[in-house]
Amino acid sequence: MTGFTHRLAQLDDLDALHALMARAIAALQADFLTPAQVAASAQVMGLDRQLVEDQTYVLLERDGVIAGCGGWSWRATMYGGDASAIVRDPRPLDPATDAARIRAMYTDPACIRQGVGRQILRLCEDAARAAGFARAEMMATLAGEPLYRAAGYLPIEHVISDPIDGVTVPLIRMGKTLDGRL
C-alpha cells in the first residue's frame, strides 16, 4: 500500500466523491446484488454531507486522485446519504454508552485489493477511539462484509432496506469493540 496519503474531505471534494461512489456501487456490488438492487443501492447508500461538515470523513489519495473514502460519526444516523429516502438522525451519541458509526466506505474499483479500505477503516476507528468511543457499528453491504469481518466486525443483524421502486437491498449491521476485544 505505497504511495497513498490521507486527508479530511472538504466540501469542494463532493463532486469527485459522488463520482467515485457511483463507480464503486456499480462495479463492486454487481457480484452480490441483482441489477435492480444495484440501481436501488444508489438511493440507499451514498455520501452524507454531514460527515464532511463534521470533519469526520477521510479520503485516501494517490497522486492527487481519490482511491477511497469513508468516515465515522458521533451522530445517531447509521447509514444513508444525501440522496437517500432514509431519515437521518443528527442527534449526538454518548461515547460512554453508544457505538460510533462507521459510514459511507467506498473504494475506487481501480484500487481494490490494495489496502485502501483497511487503511480508511483504521483511520476512522482511531479517530472514534480518540473521541472516547469503545465500540463501532456500521451498516455493511454484502460486498463490504468480507473486509469488515477480516477487521474484526461481527454481524449483529441482517436488514432489508425499505423498498425503492419495489426493490429492497440486503444489508448487515455489524459491530466491534475498539479496544481489540471481539
Backbone torsions as a table, in degrees:
resi	resn	phi	psi	omega
1	MET	NA	59.4	-178.0
2	THR	-94.8	151.9	174.3
3	GLY	86.5	2.4	179.6
4	PHE	-94.4	141.0	171.5
5	THR	-123.9	161.5	178.2
6	HIS	-130.2	156.2	176.6
7	ARG	-159.2	166.6	175.0
8	LEU	-80.0	140.1	178.8
9	ALA	-67.3	149.0	176.7
10	GLN	-120.0	163.6	-178.5
11	LEU	-59.2	-31.3	179.5
12	ASP	-75.2	-0.7	173.8
13	ASP	-89.2	-8.5	-170.9
14	LEU	-55.9	-45.4	-179.1
15	ASP	-60.9	-44.4	179.0
16	ALA	-65.8	-37.1	178.6
17	LEU	-66.3	-44.7	178.8
18	HIS	-60.8	-40.1	178.9
19	ALA	-65.8	-44.2	178.0
20	LEU	-60.9	-44.7	-178.9
21	MET	-62.4	-41.5	178.5
22	ALA	-61.9	-42.9	177.8
23	ARG	-63.5	-44.1	-177.8
24	ALA	-65.1	-45.2	179.3
25	ILE	-60.3	-48.8	-176.9
26	ALA	-63.2	-42.6	-174.4
27	ALA	-86.4	-42.2	-169.9
28	LEU	-89.3	-20.4	178.2
29	GLN	-87.7	-14.9	-172.0
30	ALA	-60.9	-29.8	179.2
31	ASP	-79.8	-8.0	-174.2
32	PHE	-118.0	-20.5	-174.2
33	LEU	-128.0	159.3	173.4
34	THR	-72.3	162.5	176.9
35	PRO	-56.4	-37.8	178.7
36	ALA	-66.3	-37.3	178.0
37	GLN	-70.3	-37.0	176.5
38	VAL	-60.9	-45.1	178.7
39	ALA	-62.3	-41.7	179.5
40	ALA	-68.1	-27.8	-178.7
41	SER	-58.2	-31.5	178.4
42	ALA	-61.4	-25.8	177.6
43	GLN	-86.9	-22.3	-179.1
44	VAL	-88.8	-39.1	-173.2
45	MET	-101.1	-168.5	175.4
46	GLY	117.7	-179.7	-175.7
47	LEU	-87.1	131.2	171.2
48	ASP	-95.7	109.5	-177.3
49	ARG	-53.5	-26.7	-179.7
50	GLN	-58.5	-34.3	178.9
51	LEU	-63.0	-40.3	178.2
52	VAL	-67.7	-44.8	179.9
53	GLU	-64.0	-34.1	178.3
54	ASP	-78.4	-7.0	-177.8
55	GLN	59.9	44.4	175.8
56	THR	-122.7	18.3	-178.1
57	TYR	-115.1	123.0	-170.9
58	VAL	-106.3	141.1	172.2
59	LEU	-113.3	140.4	170.0
60	LEU	-111.1	126.5	-175.3
61	GLU	-126.0	155.7	169.5
62	ARG	-137.1	124.0	-179.2
63	ASP	54.9	39.0	177.1
64	GLY	77.4	3.5	-180.0
65	VAL	-107.6	132.8	-178.7
66	ILE	-71.6	121.2	178.4
67	ALA	-94.2	-25.6	-179.7
68	GLY	-172.4	168.6	-178.4
69	CYS	-156.1	158.3	177.4
70	GLY	177.4	162.9	-177.1
71	GLY	-146.5	179.2	174.2
72	TRP	-133.8	162.2	-178.4
73	SER	-144.8	147.8	173.1
74	TRP	-100.2	13.1	177.9
75	ARG	-103.8	160.7	-172.2
76	ALA	-72.0	-22.4	-178.2
77	THR	-57.3	130.1	179.7
78	MET	-87.0	-40.4	-178.6
79	TYR	-163.6	171.9	179.2
80	GLY	112.3	138.0	-178.2
81	GLY	-106.7	-176.8	-178.8
82	ASP	-57.8	-34.6	-176.5
83	ALA	-89.1	-4.8	-175.5
84	SER	-84.0	156.6	178.6
85	ALA	-83.1	-4.2	-178.5
86	ILE	-68.2	131.6	177.4
87	VAL	-76.2	120.9	-180.0
88	ARG	-91.9	148.1	-175.9
89	ASP	-116.9	103.9	-176.3
90	PRO	-79.7	4.3	-178.3
91	ARG	-57.9	134.7	179.3
92	PRO	-68.2	144.5	175.3
93	LEU	-89.5	156.5	176.1
94	ASP	-99.9	112.6	-178.4
95	PRO	-57.3	-24.3	-179.2
96	ALA	-73.4	-24.0	-175.6
97	THR	-128.5	-20.3	-174.7
98	ASP	-108.1	160.8	174.9
99	ALA	-94.0	137.6	171.8
100	ALA	-62.7	156.6	179.0
101	ARG	-103.5	130.4	170.0
102	ILE	-94.6	127.0	-168.0
103	ARG	-134.4	148.2	166.2
104	ALA	48.5	58.2	178.8
105	MET	-89.4	125.3	-179.8
106	TYR	-142.4	140.7	173.1
107	THR	-121.2	135.0	175.4
108	ASP	-59.9	132.8	-179.6
109	PRO	-54.3	-27.2	178.3
110	ALA	-74.1	-9.7	-174.8
111	CYS	-118.6	11.7	-179.3
112	ILE	-68.1	155.6	179.2
113	ARG	64.2	29.2	177.4
114	GLN	-121.6	11.2	178.4
115	GLY	85.5	8.3	-177.4
116	VAL	-62.4	-52.2	-178.7
117	GLY	-61.2	-43.3	179.0
118	ARG	-61.0	-42.4	-179.0
119	GLN	-65.5	-44.5	179.4
120	ILE	-64.1	-44.0	179.3
121	LEU	-59.8	-44.0	179.0
122	ARG	-61.8	-43.9	178.8
123	LEU	-61.2	-42.1	179.7
124	CYS	-66.5	-44.0	178.7
125	GLU	-63.0	-42.2	178.4
126	ASP	-60.8	-42.4	-179.9
127	ALA	-67.3	-41.5	178.4
128	ALA	-64.6	-41.6	178.0
129	ARG	-62.2	-43.5	179.3
130	ALA	-63.5	-26.7	178.2
131	ALA	-85.2	3.0	174.3
132	GLY	100.0	3.4	-179.2
133	PHE	-82.6	137.3	178.7
134	ALA	-100.6	-13.7	-179.9
135	ARG	-135.4	157.2	173.5
136	ALA	-134.5	145.0	175.2
137	GLU	-133.1	158.7	178.2
138	MET	-151.1	164.5	168.3
139	MET	-107.4	105.7	-173.6
140	ALA	-91.5	148.4	169.4
141	THR	-82.5	164.8	175.9
142	LEU	-63.1	-34.0	178.7
143	ALA	-69.0	-32.4	-178.9
144	GLY	-84.2	-19.7	-175.2
145	GLU	-52.9	-44.9	-179.5
146	PRO	-58.8	-41.4	177.5
147	LEU	-62.3	-46.6	-176.1
148	TYR	-67.4	-38.3	175.3
149	ARG	-60.9	-44.4	179.8
150	ALA	-62.5	-26.7	179.5
151	ALA	-90.5	6.6	175.4
152	GLY	98.4	2.3	178.4
153	TYR	-79.7	142.0	178.4
154	LEU	-118.9	147.4	178.0
155	PRO	-64.6	138.8	174.2
156	ILE	-105.2	-45.2	177.1
157	GLU	-160.6	150.9	173.7
158	HIS	-93.1	135.3	-173.7
159	VAL	-128.0	146.6	172.9
160	ILE	-115.9	129.3	-179.7
161	SER	-63.4	161.0	169.6
162	ASP	-62.2	149.5	-179.6
163	PRO	-62.4	139.0	174.6
164	ILE	-121.2	110.3	-174.0
165	ASP	52.1	38.6	177.7
166	GLY	82.6	3.9	-176.6
167	VAL	-114.5	133.9	176.0
168	THR	-108.6	158.3	-179.1
169	VAL	-124.5	126.3	177.4
170	PRO	-75.8	140.1	179.4
171	LEU	-138.4	164.2	179.0
172	ILE	-132.9	119.2	172.8
173	ARG	-78.1	126.0	-176.9
174	MET	-129.1	156.0	179.0
175	GLY	-154.2	165.1	175.4
176	LYS	-160.0	158.8	171.6
177	THR	-80.5	151.5	-177.9
178	LEU	-96.0	3.3	177.3
179	ASP	-97.7	9.9	177.6
180	GLY	98.0	-16.5	176.8
181	ARG	-82.2	147.4	176.3
182	LEU	-84.4	NA	NA
